[in-house]
Amino acid sequence: MLIRYKKPFEKIAMGLLSFMPNEKDLKKLQTTMKQYENSDQWQLFLWKEEDIIGLIGVSLIDENQIEIQHISVNPSHRQQGIGKNMVQALKEVFPGKLIKASSETAEFIDKCKMEGSE
C-alpha cells in the first residue's frame, strides 16, 4: 500500500533513499529529504506491507505530468514486483497524469513497461 511520507518515517525513508546511486553521500541525502519535506512540487510516498519496504518520490512538472525522481526497494524484498506495484499505485494517486521517468529512474521504469509514460 502506498502511503504519503511523514516526518516520523524520516530514518527509514533516508535508508531506502540511500540505495539510490546518487544518494550515497549523507549531505546529498539530507538535501533531498529537505526538498521532499519543504517543496509542494516534490512528493514522497512509502510502500508499506507489514513494514515499510519501498519508496517512490516524484516531482510535479505541471498539471498534466509528474516525473519519478526516486524509486527504491529494500534489497531483501527485490525481484518481487514491489517497484512495479508502486508505479501502478502512483497512477492511481495521479489519475490522468503522464508519468515520466527521470534520467536516474528511466532504466527501472522501462522495465516496468508503464503505459502512458515516456
PyMOL commands that place a pseudoatom at each C-alpha (Angstrom):
pseudoatom trace, name=CA, resn=MET, resi=1, chain=A, elem=C, hetatm=0, pos=[0.000, 0.000, 0.000]
pseudoatom trace, name=CA, resn=LEU, resi=2, chain=A, elem=C, hetatm=0, pos=[1.300, 3.430, -0.957]
pseudoatom trace, name=CA, resn=ILE, resi=3, chain=A, elem=C, hetatm=0, pos=[1.293, 5.980, 1.883]
pseudoatom trace, name=CA, resn=ARG, resi=4, chain=A, elem=C, hetatm=0, pos=[2.423, 9.609, 1.951]
pseudoatom trace, name=CA, resn=TYR, resi=5, chain=A, elem=C, hetatm=0, pos=[5.717, 10.347, 3.659]
pseudoatom trace, name=CA, resn=LYS, resi=6, chain=A, elem=C, hetatm=0, pos=[5.521, 11.879, 7.124]
pseudoatom trace, name=CA, resn=LYS, resi=7, chain=A, elem=C, hetatm=0, pos=[8.365, 13.156, 9.316]
pseudoatom trace, name=CA, resn=PRO, resi=8, chain=A, elem=C, hetatm=0, pos=[8.237, 10.162, 11.746]
pseudoatom trace, name=CA, resn=PHE, resi=9, chain=A, elem=C, hetatm=0, pos=[9.299, 7.954, 8.797]
pseudoatom trace, name=CA, resn=GLU, resi=10, chain=A, elem=C, hetatm=0, pos=[12.391, 10.074, 8.065]
pseudoatom trace, name=CA, resn=LYS, resi=11, chain=A, elem=C, hetatm=0, pos=[15.027, 7.497, 9.093]
pseudoatom trace, name=CA, resn=ILE, resi=12, chain=A, elem=C, hetatm=0, pos=[13.509, 4.650, 7.127]
pseudoatom trace, name=CA, resn=ALA, resi=13, chain=A, elem=C, hetatm=0, pos=[12.957, 6.933, 4.117]
pseudoatom trace, name=CA, resn=MET, resi=14, chain=A, elem=C, hetatm=0, pos=[16.585, 8.060, 4.249]
pseudoatom trace, name=CA, resn=GLY, resi=15, chain=A, elem=C, hetatm=0, pos=[17.702, 4.438, 4.485]
pseudoatom trace, name=CA, resn=LEU, resi=16, chain=A, elem=C, hetatm=0, pos=[15.696, 3.486, 1.412]
pseudoatom trace, name=CA, resn=LEU, resi=17, chain=A, elem=C, hetatm=0, pos=[16.812, 6.591, -0.495]
pseudoatom trace, name=CA, resn=SER, resi=18, chain=A, elem=C, hetatm=0, pos=[20.433, 5.743, 0.262]
pseudoatom trace, name=CA, resn=PHE, resi=19, chain=A, elem=C, hetatm=0, pos=[20.119, 2.715, -2.056]
pseudoatom trace, name=CA, resn=MET, resi=20, chain=A, elem=C, hetatm=0, pos=[19.808, 5.136, -4.991]
pseudoatom trace, name=CA, resn=PRO, resi=21, chain=A, elem=C, hetatm=0, pos=[23.225, 5.538, -6.686]
pseudoatom trace, name=CA, resn=ASN, resi=22, chain=A, elem=C, hetatm=0, pos=[23.220, 9.360, -6.472]
pseudoatom trace, name=CA, resn=GLU, resi=23, chain=A, elem=C, hetatm=0, pos=[22.080, 9.469, -2.840]
pseudoatom trace, name=CA, resn=LYS, resi=24, chain=A, elem=C, hetatm=0, pos=[25.038, 7.729, -1.159]
pseudoatom trace, name=CA, resn=ASP, resi=25, chain=A, elem=C, hetatm=0, pos=[26.520, 10.935, 0.263]
pseudoatom trace, name=CA, resn=LEU, resi=26, chain=A, elem=C, hetatm=0, pos=[24.901, 11.962, 3.570]
pseudoatom trace, name=CA, resn=LYS, resi=27, chain=A, elem=C, hetatm=0, pos=[24.781, 15.676, 2.726]
pseudoatom trace, name=CA, resn=LYS, resi=28, chain=A, elem=C, hetatm=0, pos=[23.138, 14.943, -0.649]
pseudoatom trace, name=CA, resn=LEU, resi=29, chain=A, elem=C, hetatm=0, pos=[20.668, 12.618, 1.080]
pseudoatom trace, name=CA, resn=GLN, resi=30, chain=A, elem=C, hetatm=0, pos=[19.769, 15.270, 3.660]
pseudoatom trace, name=CA, resn=THR, resi=31, chain=A, elem=C, hetatm=0, pos=[19.299, 17.863, 0.901]
pseudoatom trace, name=CA, resn=THR, resi=32, chain=A, elem=C, hetatm=0, pos=[16.992, 15.505, -0.991]
pseudoatom trace, name=CA, resn=MET, resi=33, chain=A, elem=C, hetatm=0, pos=[14.917, 14.830, 2.144]
pseudoatom trace, name=CA, resn=LYS, resi=34, chain=A, elem=C, hetatm=0, pos=[14.578, 18.571, 2.793]
pseudoatom trace, name=CA, resn=GLN, resi=35, chain=A, elem=C, hetatm=0, pos=[13.385, 19.048, -0.771]
pseudoatom trace, name=CA, resn=TYR, resi=36, chain=A, elem=C, hetatm=0, pos=[10.635, 16.444, -0.277]
pseudoatom trace, name=CA, resn=GLU, resi=37, chain=A, elem=C, hetatm=0, pos=[9.685, 17.951, 3.094]
pseudoatom trace, name=CA, resn=ASN, resi=38, chain=A, elem=C, hetatm=0, pos=[9.662, 21.612, 2.043]
pseudoatom trace, name=CA, resn=SER, resi=39, chain=A, elem=C, hetatm=0, pos=[8.567, 21.728, -1.590]
pseudoatom trace, name=CA, resn=ASP, resi=40, chain=A, elem=C, hetatm=0, pos=[4.956, 21.364, -2.695]
pseudoatom trace, name=CA, resn=GLN, resi=41, chain=A, elem=C, hetatm=0, pos=[6.300, 20.261, -6.091]
pseudoatom trace, name=CA, resn=TRP, resi=42, chain=A, elem=C, hetatm=0, pos=[8.118, 17.214, -4.647]
pseudoatom trace, name=CA, resn=GLN, resi=43, chain=A, elem=C, hetatm=0, pos=[6.175, 14.380, -3.039]
pseudoatom trace, name=CA, resn=LEU, resi=44, chain=A, elem=C, hetatm=0, pos=[7.481, 11.235, -1.392]
pseudoatom trace, name=CA, resn=PHE, resi=45, chain=A, elem=C, hetatm=0, pos=[5.494, 8.038, -0.883]
pseudoatom trace, name=CA, resn=LEU, resi=46, chain=A, elem=C, hetatm=0, pos=[6.366, 4.903, 1.059]
pseudoatom trace, name=CA, resn=TRP, resi=47, chain=A, elem=C, hetatm=0, pos=[5.321, 1.332, 0.258]
pseudoatom trace, name=CA, resn=LYS, resi=48, chain=A, elem=C, hetatm=0, pos=[4.020, -0.474, 3.308]
pseudoatom trace, name=CA, resn=GLU, resi=49, chain=A, elem=C, hetatm=0, pos=[3.200, -4.132, 3.602]
pseudoatom trace, name=CA, resn=GLU, resi=50, chain=A, elem=C, hetatm=0, pos=[3.896, -5.405, 7.113]
pseudoatom trace, name=CA, resn=ASP, resi=51, chain=A, elem=C, hetatm=0, pos=[6.791, -2.960, 7.234]
pseudoatom trace, name=CA, resn=ILE, resi=52, chain=A, elem=C, hetatm=0, pos=[7.855, -0.066, 5.039]
pseudoatom trace, name=CA, resn=ILE, resi=53, chain=A, elem=C, hetatm=0, pos=[9.918, -1.713, 2.321]
pseudoatom trace, name=CA, resn=GLY, resi=54, chain=A, elem=C, hetatm=0, pos=[9.999, 0.779, -0.547]
pseudoatom trace, name=CA, resn=LEU, resi=55, chain=A, elem=C, hetatm=0, pos=[9.677, 4.392, -1.582]
pseudoatom trace, name=CA, resn=ILE, resi=56, chain=A, elem=C, hetatm=0, pos=[8.879, 6.390, -4.665]
pseudoatom trace, name=CA, resn=GLY, resi=57, chain=A, elem=C, hetatm=0, pos=[9.414, 10.125, -4.996]
pseudoatom trace, name=CA, resn=VAL, resi=58, chain=A, elem=C, hetatm=0, pos=[8.006, 12.381, -7.673]
pseudoatom trace, name=CA, resn=SER, resi=59, chain=A, elem=C, hetatm=0, pos=[8.196, 15.968, -8.820]
pseudoatom trace, name=CA, resn=LEU, resi=60, chain=A, elem=C, hetatm=0, pos=[5.143, 17.691, -10.223]
pseudoatom trace, name=CA, resn=ILE, resi=61, chain=A, elem=C, hetatm=0, pos=[6.195, 19.146, -13.563]
pseudoatom trace, name=CA, resn=ASP, resi=62, chain=A, elem=C, hetatm=0, pos=[2.847, 20.767, -14.408]
pseudoatom trace, name=CA, resn=GLU, resi=63, chain=A, elem=C, hetatm=0, pos=[-0.868, 19.978, -14.079]
pseudoatom trace, name=CA, resn=ASN, resi=64, chain=A, elem=C, hetatm=0, pos=[-0.550, 17.181, -16.651]
pseudoatom trace, name=CA, resn=GLN, resi=65, chain=A, elem=C, hetatm=0, pos=[2.643, 15.350, -15.801]
pseudoatom trace, name=CA, resn=ILE, resi=66, chain=A, elem=C, hetatm=0, pos=[4.833, 14.081, -12.993]
pseudoatom trace, name=CA, resn=GLU, resi=67, chain=A, elem=C, hetatm=0, pos=[8.372, 12.772, -13.039]
pseudoatom trace, name=CA, resn=ILE, resi=68, chain=A, elem=C, hetatm=0, pos=[9.626, 9.889, -10.907]
pseudoatom trace, name=CA, resn=GLN, resi=69, chain=A, elem=C, hetatm=0, pos=[12.791, 11.156, -9.219]
pseudoatom trace, name=CA, resn=HIS, resi=70, chain=A, elem=C, hetatm=0, pos=[13.491, 8.252, -6.861]
pseudoatom trace, name=CA, resn=ILE, resi=71, chain=A, elem=C, hetatm=0, pos=[12.367, 4.652, -6.577]
pseudoatom trace, name=CA, resn=SER, resi=72, chain=A, elem=C, hetatm=0, pos=[13.889, 2.191, -4.143]
pseudoatom trace, name=CA, resn=VAL, resi=73, chain=A, elem=C, hetatm=0, pos=[13.035, -1.173, -2.616]
pseudoatom trace, name=CA, resn=ASN, resi=74, chain=A, elem=C, hetatm=0, pos=[14.695, -2.783, 0.383]
pseudoatom trace, name=CA, resn=PRO, resi=75, chain=A, elem=C, hetatm=0, pos=[17.233, -5.261, -1.081]
pseudoatom trace, name=CA, resn=SER, resi=76, chain=A, elem=C, hetatm=0, pos=[15.707, -8.205, 0.798]
pseudoatom trace, name=CA, resn=HIS, resi=77, chain=A, elem=C, hetatm=0, pos=[12.370, -7.549, -0.957]
pseudoatom trace, name=CA, resn=ARG, resi=78, chain=A, elem=C, hetatm=0, pos=[13.606, -7.033, -4.519]
pseudoatom trace, name=CA, resn=GLN, resi=79, chain=A, elem=C, hetatm=0, pos=[12.555, -9.110, -7.525]
pseudoatom trace, name=CA, resn=GLN, resi=80, chain=A, elem=C, hetatm=0, pos=[9.021, -9.423, -6.110]
pseudoatom trace, name=CA, resn=GLY, resi=81, chain=A, elem=C, hetatm=0, pos=[7.282, -6.796, -8.246]
pseudoatom trace, name=CA, resn=ILE, resi=82, chain=A, elem=C, hetatm=0, pos=[7.163, -4.161, -5.496]
pseudoatom trace, name=CA, resn=GLY, resi=83, chain=A, elem=C, hetatm=0, pos=[8.632, -1.421, -7.689]
pseudoatom trace, name=CA, resn=LYS, resi=84, chain=A, elem=C, hetatm=0, pos=[6.104, -2.187, -10.385]
pseudoatom trace, name=CA, resn=ASN, resi=85, chain=A, elem=C, hetatm=0, pos=[3.310, -2.128, -7.773]
pseudoatom trace, name=CA, resn=MET, resi=86, chain=A, elem=C, hetatm=0, pos=[4.500, 1.276, -6.519]
pseudoatom trace, name=CA, resn=VAL, resi=87, chain=A, elem=C, hetatm=0, pos=[4.405, 2.687, -10.046]
pseudoatom trace, name=CA, resn=GLN, resi=88, chain=A, elem=C, hetatm=0, pos=[0.907, 1.266, -10.566]
pseudoatom trace, name=CA, resn=ALA, resi=89, chain=A, elem=C, hetatm=0, pos=[-0.281, 2.760, -7.262]
pseudoatom trace, name=CA, resn=LEU, resi=90, chain=A, elem=C, hetatm=0, pos=[1.217, 6.101, -8.307]
pseudoatom trace, name=CA, resn=LYS, resi=91, chain=A, elem=C, hetatm=0, pos=[-1.016, 6.056, -11.387]
pseudoatom trace, name=CA, resn=GLU, resi=92, chain=A, elem=C, hetatm=0, pos=[-3.999, 5.768, -9.024]
pseudoatom trace, name=CA, resn=VAL, resi=93, chain=A, elem=C, hetatm=0, pos=[-2.779, 8.700, -6.889]
pseudoatom trace, name=CA, resn=PHE, resi=94, chain=A, elem=C, hetatm=0, pos=[-2.330, 10.860, -10.000]
pseudoatom trace, name=CA, resn=PRO, resi=95, chain=A, elem=C, hetatm=0, pos=[-5.055, 9.672, -12.404]
pseudoatom trace, name=CA, resn=GLY, resi=96, chain=A, elem=C, hetatm=0, pos=[-4.855, 11.063, -15.912]
pseudoatom trace, name=CA, resn=LYS, resi=97, chain=A, elem=C, hetatm=0, pos=[-1.339, 12.456, -15.468]
pseudoatom trace, name=CA, resn=LEU, resi=98, chain=A, elem=C, hetatm=0, pos=[1.533, 11.489, -17.702]
pseudoatom trace, name=CA, resn=ILE, resi=99, chain=A, elem=C, hetatm=0, pos=[4.150, 9.715, -15.587]
pseudoatom trace, name=CA, resn=LYS, resi=100, chain=A, elem=C, hetatm=0, pos=[7.709, 10.184, -16.797]
pseudoatom trace, name=CA, resn=ALA, resi=101, chain=A, elem=C, hetatm=0, pos=[10.995, 8.841, -15.547]
pseudoatom trace, name=CA, resn=SER, resi=102, chain=A, elem=C, hetatm=0, pos=[13.972, 10.987, -14.650]
pseudoatom trace, name=CA, resn=SER, resi=103, chain=A, elem=C, hetatm=0, pos=[17.337, 10.045, -16.124]
pseudoatom trace, name=CA, resn=GLU, resi=104, chain=A, elem=C, hetatm=0, pos=[18.128, 8.328, -12.820]
pseudoatom trace, name=CA, resn=THR, resi=105, chain=A, elem=C, hetatm=0, pos=[14.955, 6.199, -12.778]
pseudoatom trace, name=CA, resn=ALA, resi=106, chain=A, elem=C, hetatm=0, pos=[14.468, 5.637, -16.519]
pseudoatom trace, name=CA, resn=GLU, resi=107, chain=A, elem=C, hetatm=0, pos=[16.108, 2.214, -16.701]
pseudoatom trace, name=CA, resn=PHE, resi=108, chain=A, elem=C, hetatm=0, pos=[13.942, 0.810, -13.924]
pseudoatom trace, name=CA, resn=ILE, resi=109, chain=A, elem=C, hetatm=0, pos=[10.755, 2.434, -15.198]
pseudoatom trace, name=CA, resn=ASP, resi=110, chain=A, elem=C, hetatm=0, pos=[11.418, 0.988, -18.662]
pseudoatom trace, name=CA, resn=LYS, resi=111, chain=A, elem=C, hetatm=0, pos=[11.483, -2.452, -17.043]
pseudoatom trace, name=CA, resn=CYS, resi=112, chain=A, elem=C, hetatm=0, pos=[8.024, -1.758, -15.638]
pseudoatom trace, name=CA, resn=LYS, resi=113, chain=A, elem=C, hetatm=0, pos=[6.778, -1.046, -19.194]
pseudoatom trace, name=CA, resn=MET, resi=114, chain=A, elem=C, hetatm=0, pos=[4.478, 1.670, -17.944]
pseudoatom trace, name=CA, resn=GLU, resi=115, chain=A, elem=C, hetatm=0, pos=[1.525, 2.668, -20.061]
pseudoatom trace, name=CA, resn=GLY, resi=116, chain=A, elem=C, hetatm=0, pos=[1.133, 6.397, -20.594]
pseudoatom trace, name=CA, resn=SER, resi=117, chain=A, elem=C, hetatm=0, pos=[4.707, 7.247, -19.751]
pseudoatom trace, name=CA, resn=GLU, resi=118, chain=A, elem=C, hetatm=0, pos=[7.853, 8.213, -21.583]
for i in range(1, 118): cmd.bond("trace and resi %d" % i, "trace and resi %d" % (i + 1))
show_as sticks, trace
zoom trace
